[in-house]
Amino acid sequence: MRRAVLRLCTLSKGLLTPGRGLTQGSQNPENQRVFHIHEVRDKLREIVGASTNWRDHVKAMEERKLLQSFLAKSQEELPPRRMKDSYVEVLLPLGSQPELREKYLTVQNAIRFGRILEDLDSLGVLICYMHTKMHSTKMSPLSIVTALVDKIDMHKKCLSPEQDIKFCGHVSWVGKTSMEVKMQMFQLHGNEFCPVLEATFVMVARDSENKRSAFVNPLIPEGPEEEELFRQGEFNKGRRVAFSSASLLKMAPSAEERMTIHEMFLNTLDPKTISFRSRVLPRNAVWMENSKLKSLEICHPQERNIFNRIFGGFLMRKAYELGWATACNFGGSRPFVVAVDDIMFQKPVEVGSLLFLSSQVCYTQGNYIQVRVHSEVATLQNKEHTTTNVFHFTFMSEKEVPLVFPRTYGESMLYLDGQRHFNSMSAPVALRNDYLVEP
């Protein structure tokens, strides 16, 4: 990960001028145009030819069918690209344009991290469109969607709502139909942009109608640093496969994990009754079932993406905000996010759906709170619920939090899953108390 930081900084110094908006590394300087964060989604609509009016969305999607002939029949047909070809930088001018602050501001004068998640999601898609850009057609025949948020690691909780923020990133690994995108976020301190977070997203390419997979341009790394980034992408893919194969939904817990659960069970037995049925909580502990919060969202057209499904960033923001509220309610103080990982977009959410979010604390350690948010949808006509996402957030409280204890076997599996995600977290650095990252 540290190498990735260095590489992104190197690209930034080589291609960009501080304070610029969005810069595409593959274009000549005279053709470059400055974009601000609010223009990113407009740029995406332009790339795919999406309509800004909901009443026209069916017609716009019908027109995209005509782009099918531009799709490559194999990856070998597509020209290879370099990492700097997809390099993008976006400026969020909270300091120089204070009218933008309202959207990103909490009542405690902190930055809404849920809004940052939305921006990262849009930026990741735009980066992939830069990698797959075709000169033979104005609109892209590809439908690029977020498949997975692999990892977001915070370096600081120091985010001022009065200083400019800069996002940058590029494609770091490519498969046949998928792309890994590494992004960074910086904030201006004095005359220098300082790193705040690193994010790794996985995007997939679909055909013009978003029905089946489509090939993307291969990636050619240049130099040892880029080769290391590409190898890291291969490693990440293998790690995700291994983590999925070892899922507690597929395999029994390890011997060490079974011992952990058994010891927790013994610690909750009432010594007065000598019975497996009589359970009492140890001191400074909470039953997992009492750490839940739920919410319901109606998915209106305003929250649609360029393909007229609900915007993935919106789903992440709503899940994060509920997760933050859960950690706040559980810990008794205002928490800040340390890490986000393993968000799998299992099923798209259609406009008009009812979105049910259920959040609970599944693991705690010291000041840390691991929160799991489960997302499911139901249509107005069909009451059957379908899982769309599972979100994992790691928060840190300002004070030590109670232990959370599972009561059932299902809750024990949630506890172990939370422990696994917590143990995969990168260690936070340079955490300060002046500005919190909040919902």
JOMO-V128804 format. One line per field, one symbol per residue. phi: phi as a letter, one per 40 degrees, with the letter a starting at -180 (. if undefined). psi: psi as a letter, one per 30 degrees, with the letter a starting at -180 (. if undefined). burial: # if it has 9 or more other C-alpha atoms within 8 Angstrom, else .. A space follows every 10 residues. Layout:
phi->???
psi->???
burial->???
//
This chain:
phi->.ccccccccc ccccbbbdgc cbbcccbcdc ccbcbbdccc cccccccbgc ccbccbcccc ccccdccdcc cccacccccc bbcccbcbbb bbccccbccc cdcbbcccgb cccccccccc cccdccdccc cbdbccaccc ccbbbccacc abbccabcbc cbbcbbbaia cbabbcbbac bbbbbbbcbg bbcbcbabbb bbbbbbcccf bacbcbccbb cbgccccccc cccccccccc ccccccdccb bccccccccd cccccccbcc ccbfbcccbb cccfbbcdcc bcbbabbccc ddccccbgbc ddcccccccc cccccccccc cgaccbcbab afcbccacbc cgccbbbbba cbabagccbc bbbbbabacc cbcccbcbab bbbbbbccbc bccbbcbbcc cccccccccc ccccccccbf cbbcbccbc
psi->eeeeeeeeee eeefflkkfl ckkkfflkef fkkkkleffe eeeeeeefgk kfkefgeeee eefffffeff kkflfffkkl lleffgkkkk kjieefifff eefgklfghl kjfeeeeeee eeeeeeeefe egkkffkekk fkjklkekje kjkkflgjjk ggkkkkklll kfkkbeglkk kkllklkkjb gkjkkelkkj lklkklaegh elllklklkj kjleeeeeee eeeeeeeeee eeeeegkffe lllleeeeee eeeeeefgkj fffhkffjkk klkhlkkefg gklllkkkjl ffglafgglk keeeeeeeee eeeeeeeeee fgljllkelk lhjkjeklkk kflkjkkkkl kfkljcfkjk kkkkkllklf ekgkkkkelk kkkklklflk llkkkkelee eeeeeeeeee eeffkkkllh klgeklja.
burial->..###.##.. ##...#...# #####..... .#..###..# ...####### #....##..# #..##.##.. ##..#..#.. ########## #####..#.# #..###...# #####.#### ########## #........# ########## #########. #.######## ####..#### ########.. ..#.###### ########## ..#######. #...###### ..##...... .......#.. ......##.. #..##..### .......#.. #...####.. ####....#. #.####.### ########## ####.###.# #.#.###### #####...## ########## ####..#### #########. ......#### #######..# #######... #########. ##.....#.. #...#####
//
